[in-house]
Structure formats: structure tokens, C-alpha cells
């Protein structure tokens, strides 16, 4: 079996970040489009689990393409973009698309500040000092709000 997709000649969001010519309008439009794309994917029962600037691609006309679905629905991902629930391998996080809202938030912060708030020593600190704490569990009442948004 072969998977064929178009070649995104413009590159990734990471490439655009390196050029340092991103406007606030670009950021707003890209995040809105990314959220809409993920909503469609989630409705099909697929959770990407690796949303990050390297996996957000652009074609020549600026259309966003989400790449690298190789670990979809596995619960794996790039640690610097994973929610605390996913980092702790919470079994409910594997099947919960809200973990990607967290990844979008980390990506947004990185776009706005140029730094990943979840990477490096910060990530190691959180893993060491907050393992399996109740505060890292998904809020059950948030599920009702999420379901209303997806209906």
C-alpha cells in the first residue's frame, strides 16, 4: 500500500517561524484553520497526537495541510507539545481529542513568543514534580462543553 499526498512546496510552520515574518493576522487565521481541520478529523474518530509546527504544512496558495498521521490514535507524540494527561499516559487521554487543544495552545504560544513553553527544563521539571497528580486529569465537566462545540 502507498500513501500519496501533494508536495507542500512552501514548507512547514516551523520554516515560516524561522523566517520571522509572521503577522498577528497570519497567526489568527492559521490557528482558526487548524482548529477547524482538527474538528473535522476528530469527527471521523481520528486523534492526530502530534500537532506541532513541523507537522503543519503549507502549499503554494497558503492552504494548511496537517501531516504525519503515522501515530494517530496511539497516544504517542512529541513531548514538548503533549498535554499533561498524555505525558502521564492517562488512558483516557489516548482517546480524547482535547489533548490536541493543548498542542494547539503550545503551538500558538511558540508562534507568539518564539519559545516552546513546554520544552526543555520546564518539561523535565513538570514530569519530576507533578507525576500522576489529580490536577493533571482531564476535567469531566469540560467534556460537556467540548461535546456541545462538536455537535
QUIQUI-V138301 format. One record per pair of residues at least 6 apart in sequence whose C-alpha atoms are under 8 Angstrom apart, sorted by the first residue. I is the first residue (numbers start at 0). J is the second residue. If there is no record, write none. Layout:
# QUIQUI-V138301
[[I,J] [I,J]]
This chain:
# QUIQUI-V138301
[[6,58] [7,56] [7,57] [7,58] [7,59] [7,64] [8,57] [8,58] [8,59] [9,56] [9,57] [9,58] [9,59] [9,61] [10,56] [10,57] [10,58] [11,52] [11,53] [11,54] [11,55] [11,56] [11,57] [12,52] [12,53] [12,54] [12,55] [12,56] [12,57] [13,52] [13,53] [14,53] [15,21] [16,110] [16,113] [26,107] [26,110] [29,63] [30,103] [30,107] [32,63] [33,63] [34,103] [38,149] [40,46] [41,96] [42,149] [45,71] [45,72] [46,71] [46,72] [46,94] [46,95] [46,96] [46,99] [47,68] [47,70] [47,71] [47,72] [47,99] [48,70] [48,71] [48,72] [48,73] [48,74] [48,75] [48,76] [48,81] [48,98] [48,99] [49,67] [49,68] [49,70] [49,71] [49,75] [49,76] [49,77] [49,80] [49,81] [49,102] [50,80] [50,99] [50,102] [50,103] [51,80] [51,102] [51,103] [51,106] [52,106] [54,65] [54,66] [54,67] [55,63] [55,64] [55,65] [55,66] [56,63] [56,64] [56,65] [56,66] [57,63] [57,64] [58,64] [70,76] [72,93] [72,94] [73,93] [74,85] [74,88] [74,92] [74,93] [74,94] [75,85] [78,86] [78,118] [79,115] [79,117] [79,118] [79,119] [79,122] [80,101] [80,102] [80,105] [80,106] [80,117] [80,118] [81,98] [81,99] [81,101] [81,102] [82,98] [82,99] [82,101] [82,102] [83,135] [83,136] [84,92] [84,98] [84,135] [84,136] [84,137] [85,92] [85,93] [85,98] [86,126] [87,130] [87,131] [89,136] [92,98] [92,137] [97,145] [105,115] [105,116] [105,117] [106,115] [108,114] [108,115] [108,116] [109,115] [109,116]]
